Amino acid sequence: MVGGGMGPSVRWSRRGLLTGAAALTLAGCGRKAAKPEEAAKPVAKPGVMTLKAATEGDWRSPADKARDAWRHPVESLEFWGLKPGQTVVEFWPGAGWYTDILAPYLAATGGKLYAASLQTDLPDDPSAKAAVEAYQRKLADKKKIYGDVVITAFGPTSGPVAPAGSADLVLFLRNLHNWMAAGLAEKAFRDALAALKPGGVLGIEEHRGEPGRVQDVLAADGYVQQAYVIEMAKEAGFALAGESEINANPKDTKDHPFGVWTLPPTRLSAPVGEPAEPGFDHAKYDAIGESDRMTLKFVKPK
């Protein structure tokens, strides 16, 4: 499983509990104490790094870079209005696919990244703590590159994801379907609105369901209708500011046997929790590529 969005084996129930070994790729709340020699924040020099340079950094794995053709990080972040020196909140960063771009860029330009990671203090969630520690190790190992990322939490009973009214940009990156399954979608929008400055932006990337179909409120197949997302955001108090086809894929028929996770990069060949089917033919789904995704921009009214 990759970062910046949870896979099928990480499923929240209506009680908000996490299950599955894939939780180990997700980050949680709680910040690791810095060593004395790491306590000082790296000196920021605005303008020394571009978004393109951040995507090309050697700290990103070849596998993650290969997915740029599907996720278009530079174009998406420019559409959402990311600027040098901004304060950004990334909800549920996973293993850090987008963090690998955002953190170095913001650290180099005088900005700040809040990682609103998986909540760790749920009694039935022992794997969440391991996810926190893995994410923290990732950041600590290359602190000079990532800077001082502030790890907060988002979950059923979590508090603020960032100081109220402090963020220029909040990002929901392929996670809204998980929050719908867990009954957390409304809370996600509320927490984002509270964190944003007036005029601040909420950027959403999400697997796009087929228009005209009845929306499954639990989004069990991983797809969400664009109109449904827009309505949820408006009900939370946001104003729609833009729609983009940056991450569209017209080849995606959205009727796959194991939901969106049949497609790359997850490539399921059996239902969640069951052993992979060795005879499953992935060719049809690999030819489609990654999912068709909406890319939306909302603004907190001034």
C-alpha positions in Angstrom: 0.0 0.0 0.0 1.1 3.5 -0.7 0.9 6.8 1.1 -1.5 9.6 0.7 -4.6 7.5 0.9 -5.6 4.3 2.6 -5.9 0.9 0.9 -8.8 -1.6 1.2 -7.3 -3.5 4.1 -7.5 -0.4 6.3 -11.2 -0.1 7.0 -12.8 1.9 9.7 -16.1 0.8 11.1 -18.9 3.1 12.2 -17.3 3.1 15.6 -14.1 4.5 14.1 -11.9 1.5 14.8 -8.9 0.6 12.5 -8.3 -3.0 11.5 -5.7 -4.6 9.2 -2.0 -4.8 8.9 -2.0 -2.0 6.4 -2.4 0.4 9.3 1.3 0.2 9.7 1.8 2.5 6.7 -0.3 5.2 8.3 0.8 8.0 10.6 -0.8 8.8 13.9 -0.8 11.5 16.5 1.9 12.2 19.0 5.1 13.9 18.2 8.5 12.3 18.9 10.8 14.5 21.0 13.6 16.0 19.0 17.2 15.4 20.0 19.0 18.5 21.2 21.0 18.8 18.0 17.8 18.6 16.0 15.8 21.1 18.0 16.5 24.1 15.8 14.4 24.5 12.7 16.4 24.5 9.5 17.0 28.0 8.2 14.5 28.7 5.5 15.5 30.6 2.3 12.3 31.5 0.4 12.5 30.6 -3.3 15.3 28.0 -3.1 13.0 25.1 -4.0 10.3 24.8 -6.7 7.6 22.3 -6.7 9.1 20.6 -9.7 12.4 20.3 -7.8 10.6 18.8 -4.8 9.1 16.1 -7.0 12.5 15.3 -8.5 14.3 15.0 -5.1 16.4 11.8 -4.6 14.6 11.3 -1.3 11.5 10.1 -3.3 11.5 6.5 -4.3 11.4 5.5 -8.0 8.1 3.8 -7.4 6.6 7.0 -6.0 8.0 9.1 -8.9 6.5 6.7 -11.4 3.1 7.5 -10.1 3.5 11.2 -10.8 2.1 10.4 -14.3 -1.2 9.5 -12.6 -1.3 11.9 -9.6 0.2 15.0 -11.3 1.4 16.5 -8.0 2.9 19.7 -9.4 -0.2 20.5 -11.5 -2.6 19.6 -8.6 -0.8 21.7 -6.0 -0.6 24.6 -8.4 -4.4 24.3 -9.0 -5.0 24.3 -5.3 -2.8 27.5 -5.0 0.2 26.3 -3.0 2.6 29.1 -2.5 6.1 29.4 -0.8 5.9 29.9 2.9 2.3 28.7 3.4 0.9 26.7 6.3 -0.5 23.4 5.0 -2.5 20.6 6.7 -2.3 17.2 5.1 -5.0 14.8 6.4 -4.0 11.2 6.8 -0.7 11.3 4.9 -0.3 7.5 5.0 3.3 6.5 4.3 4.0 10.0 3.0 3.6 10.0 -0.8 2.6 13.7 -0.8 4.6 14.5 2.4 7.7 13.7 0.4 6.8 16.7 -1.8 5.1 19.1 0.6 7.5 18.9 3.5 10.7 19.7 1.6 9.1 22.4 -0.4 7.6 24.1 2.7 10.7 23.7 4.8 12.8 25.3 2.1 10.5 28.2 1.6 9.7 29.1 5.2 6.3 27.3 5.4 4.9 24.8 7.8 3.3 21.4 7.4 0.8 19.8 9.8 0.3 16.1 9.3 -3.1 15.3 10.7 -2.4 11.6 10.9 -4.4 8.6 12.1 -5.6 8.9 15.6 -3.6 6.6 17.9 -5.4 6.6 21.3 -8.3 4.4 20.4 -8.4 1.3 22.7 -8.8 -1.2 19.9 -6.2 0.2 17.6 -2.7 -1.1 18.7 -1.4 -0.9 15.1 -2.0 2.8 14.9 0.9 3.5 17.3 3.3 1.6 15.0 2.1 3.7 12.1 2.9 6.9 14.1 6.4 5.7 14.9 7.1 4.6 11.3 6.0 8.0 10.0 8.0 9.8 12.6 11.1 7.8 11.8 10.7 8.7 8.1 10.7 12.4 9.0 13.4 12.2 11.6 15.8 10.3 9.4 15.9 13.2 6.9 15.1 16.2 9.1 17.3 18.5 7.1 15.1 17.8 4.1 11.6 17.5 5.7 12.1 20.3 8.2 9.9 20.5 11.4 6.7 18.7 10.4 4.1 19.0 13.2 2.2 15.7 13.7 -1.3 16.0 14.9 -4.2 13.6 14.6 -7.6 13.1 12.9 -10.0 10.4 14.0 -13.3 9.9 15.8 -12.4 11.8 19.0 -9.4 13.9 17.8 -9.0 17.6 18.6 -7.9 20.4 16.3 -5.7 19.3 13.3 -3.9 22.7 13.5 -4.4 26.0 15.4 -7.7 27.6 14.5 -7.5 29.9 11.6 -3.9 29.2 10.9 -3.8 27.2 7.6 -3.6 28.5 4.1 -4.3 25.1 2.5 -5.9 21.9 3.8 -5.6 18.7 1.7 -7.9 15.6 1.5 -6.0 13.2 -0.7 -7.9 10.1 -1.7 -9.3 9.5 1.8 -12.8 10.8 1.7 -14.2 7.4 0.9 -12.6 6.0 4.1 -14.1 8.7 6.2 -17.5 8.0 4.7 -17.2 4.4 5.6 -16.3 5.4 9.2 -18.9 8.1 9.6 -16.1 10.7 9.8 -16.7 12.7 6.6 -18.7 15.5 8.3 -16.0 15.8 11.0 -13.3 16.0 8.4 -14.9 19.0 6.8 -15.6 20.7 10.1 -12.0 20.2 11.3 -10.7 21.5 8.0 -12.9 24.6 8.1 -11.8 25.3 11.7 -8.1 25.1 10.7 -8.3 27.3 7.7 -7.9 31.1 7.6 -10.8 33.0 6.0 -10.1 32.7 2.3 -8.1 29.6 2.8 -8.4 26.6 0.4 -9.5 23.0 0.8 -8.1 20.8 -1.9 -9.7 17.4 -2.6 -8.5 14.5 -4.8 -10.9 11.6 -4.7 -11.8 8.5 -6.7 -14.8 9.7 -8.9 -17.9 7.6 -9.1 -20.2 7.3 -12.1 -22.6 10.3 -12.3 -26.3 9.4 -11.9 -25.7 6.3 -9.8 -27.1 6.2 -6.3 -24.3 7.1 -3.9 -23.4 4.4 -1.4 -23.0 6.5 1.8 -20.3 4.1 2.9 -18.5 4.2 -0.4 -17.7 0.5 -0.2 -16.2 0.4 -3.6 -14.0 3.4 -3.0 -15.8 5.7 -5.5 -17.6 8.9 -4.6 -19.7 11.0 -6.9 -18.4 14.4 -7.6 -21.7 16.1 -7.0 -22.0 14.3 -3.6 -18.6 15.7 -2.5 -19.5 19.2 -3.6 -22.7 19.0 -1.6 -20.9 17.8 1.5 -18.4 20.6 1.3 -21.1 23.2 0.8 -23.1 21.9 3.7 -20.0 22.3 5.9 -19.7 25.9 4.9 -17.3 25.9 2.0 -17.7 27.6 -1.4 -16.7 25.8 -4.6 -13.9 27.7 -6.2 -12.8 25.3 -9.0 -13.0 21.9 -10.7 -10.1 20.4 -12.7 -9.7 17.3 -14.9 -5.9 17.1 -14.0 -6.4 13.6 -12.5 -9.1 12.3 -14.8 -8.9 8.9 -16.4 -11.7 8.2 -19.0 -10.6 4.5 -19.3 -11.8 3.8 -15.7 -15.2 2.0 -16.0 -15.7 2.0 -12.2 -17.3 -1.4 -12.1 -14.3 -3.6 -11.0 -14.8 -6.8 -9.0 -12.9 -5.6 -5.9 -13.7 -1.9 -6.2 -11.2 0.8 -7.0 -8.5 -1.4 -5.4 -8.6 -3.8 -8.4 -6.7 -1.1 -10.3 -3.1 -0.2 -9.8 -1.3 0.5 -7.5 -3.2 -1.9 -5.1 -4.2 -4.5 -7.7 -6.4 -6.7 -5.6 -7.2 -10.1 -6.9 -9.6 -11.3 -4.1 -11.9 -9.7 -1.6 -10.3 -7.7 1.3 -8.9 -10.0 3.9 -8.7 -13.1 1.6 -5.6 -14.6 0.0 -4.7 -13.4 -3.4 -6.1 -15.4 -6.4 -3.0 -16.7 -8.3 -5.0 -17.1 -11.5 -6.5 -13.6 -11.6 -5.8 -11.8 -14.8 -4.7 -8.3 -14.0 -4.1 -7.3 -17.7 -7.4 -5.6 -18.2 -7.1 -3.5 -15.1 -3.5 -2.7 -15.5 -4.4 -1.4 -19.0 -6.9 1.0 -17.4 -4.2 2.4 -15.1 -5.0 4.3 -11.8 -8.5 5.5 -11.0 -10.5 8.4 -12.5 -10.2 11.1 -9.9 -12.0 14.4 -9.3 -9.8 17.4 -8.3 -11.7 20.1 -6.5 -10.9 23.4 -4.9 -13.0 25.0 -2.1 -12.6 28.2 -0.2 -13.5 29.1 3.4 -15.6 32.3 3.0 -14.1 35.5 4.4 
